[in-house]
Amino acid sequence: MKILVTGGAGYIGSITTRALLDAGHEVIVLDTLENGHAEAVDPRARLEIGDVGDATVLGWVLPGCDAVMHLAGYIEVAESQNDPGRYFSNNACRPLTLLSAMVEHDVRALVFSSTAAVYGAPDCVPIVESAPTVPVNAYGASKLMFEQQLDWFGRAHGLHSIRFRYFNAAGAWPDGSIGEAHEPETHLIPRVLRSMADGQTHFEVYGGDYHTPDGTCVRDYIHVVDLAEAHRTALERLGAGHDGGVYNLGNGRGYSNLEVVRACADVTGRRIEIQIGPRREGDPPQLVAGHSKARRDLGLAPMRDDLRTMIEDAWRWHSEHPSGYTYCRV
Ligand SMILES: NC(=O)c1ccc[n+]([C@@H]2O[C@H](COP(=O)([O-])OP(=O)(O)OC[C@H]3O[C@@H](n4cnc5c(N)ncnc54)[C@H](O)[C@@H]3O)[C@@H](O)[C@H]2O)c1
């Protein structure tokens, strides 16, 4: 198949692009490179620098495509609280141009990177797809808005979409050649590993008084290569006539922030003193995926569900690329 991957120069998009190419698909990456890296894009893919809200660029890249994987977006929760308009514009409004262009060019299959943030602070875990969607930050709200647009485009134009609500992506391509390089980095595992690579002696965990077994937040991690494989499978299911739907992508197992930091120390052999800081606003105590729907309907079976494997792969990337990609922003 010929696939347009938006955000394909970012962390998850670059790894998904490589997995699609390895499976024999043809890939066009569309990315502004605002937060992505040209070096992360596999040279077998065609890279177009442009915005998902630019109808002219879409007119060049979409004709002849069989499907779109829409990963482009802004991802920082705290920033979304301070500047919600930026998130609604980029995550919900500009991609509307993408949907209209897909209809115009008769591309009717899409896989969307949504997020567990659409659930807000749920009362019970594991969280199943039918749980109420009450986002507590503008990031989650902007993603939910786009999910709803997909629903309406499905009804009106026969656009079939699989909407994946990721929990926390972790790890890197297993040989350490491409991985996570956000600036600023807000995700726990890369923050810990970068602190360790920099030789820092302390690491601050946000909040130690949550109603969880050790008082720190609990999160569900999924290996980024398993995410990429899930995208490939979703594409094949859509190609085979699957109607689409909403699916959680996680492993159904939660790890506390303390467990994660200790596992990082174990993998790297580097000691770091853990300090408990204040809570970070908007952090729900526990986010753990109910993952049986994706396993049942799509036949997904993550192969790298062990936290240690995720950290080992991430460490390979971070220790070999202490400055991330050599140049980043345009
Ligand atoms: N990383 C996670 O743990 C996680 C969890 C849940 C959901 N997600 C979702 O997965 C997707 C990918 O996340 P990531 O961690 O790879 O983020 P990332 O920032 O590394 O990648 C996003 C890419 O999108 C590009 N981009 C942003 N706006 C664009 C636009 N308007 N047009 C074209 N390109 C644009 C950026 O330049 C960047 O390369 C995001 O949509 C995010 O919301 C990620």
The ligand as a Gaussian input file, in Angstrom:
#p B3LYP/6-31G(d) Opt

LIG

0 1
 N        4.393000       9.873000      22.979000
 C        3.367000       9.344000      23.651000
 O        3.536000       8.664000      24.681000
 C        1.947000       9.563000      23.152000
 C        0.885000       9.152000      23.962000
 C       -0.421000       9.339000      23.501000
 C       -0.640000       9.892000      22.241000
 N        0.398000      10.300000      21.484000
 C        0.121000      10.898000      20.170000
 O        0.961000      10.307000      19.208000
 C        1.338000      11.254000      18.214000
 C        2.843000      11.218000      18.047000
 O        3.455000      11.506000      19.297000
 P        5.040000      11.697000      19.390000
 O        5.429000      11.421000      20.788000
 O        5.693000      10.961000      18.283000
 O        5.157000      13.278000      19.124000
 P        6.274000      14.076000      18.321000
 O        6.169000      15.504000      18.751000
 O        7.583000      13.412000      18.443000
 O        5.784000      13.936000      16.808000
 C        4.760000      14.740000      16.275000
 C        5.242000      15.226000      14.910000
 O        4.183000      15.984000      14.311000
 C        4.758000      17.085000      13.626000
 N        3.684000      18.070000      13.496000
 C        3.060000      18.752000      14.494000
 N        2.072000      19.502000      13.981000
 C        2.078000      19.300000      12.633000
 C        1.261000      19.780000      11.566000
 N        0.273000      20.645000      11.766000
 N        1.522000      19.323000      10.308000
 C        2.531000      18.435000      10.081000
 N        3.351000      17.972000      11.047000
 C        3.102000      18.387000      12.316000
 C        5.926000      17.498000      14.503000
 O        6.893000      18.255000      13.799000
 C        6.449000      16.151000      14.982000
 O        7.448000      15.654000      14.121000
 C        0.805000      12.607000      18.672000
 O       -0.350000      12.907000      17.926000
 C        0.463000      12.380000      20.130000
 O       -0.633000      13.162000      20.539000
 C        1.695000      10.157000      21.914000

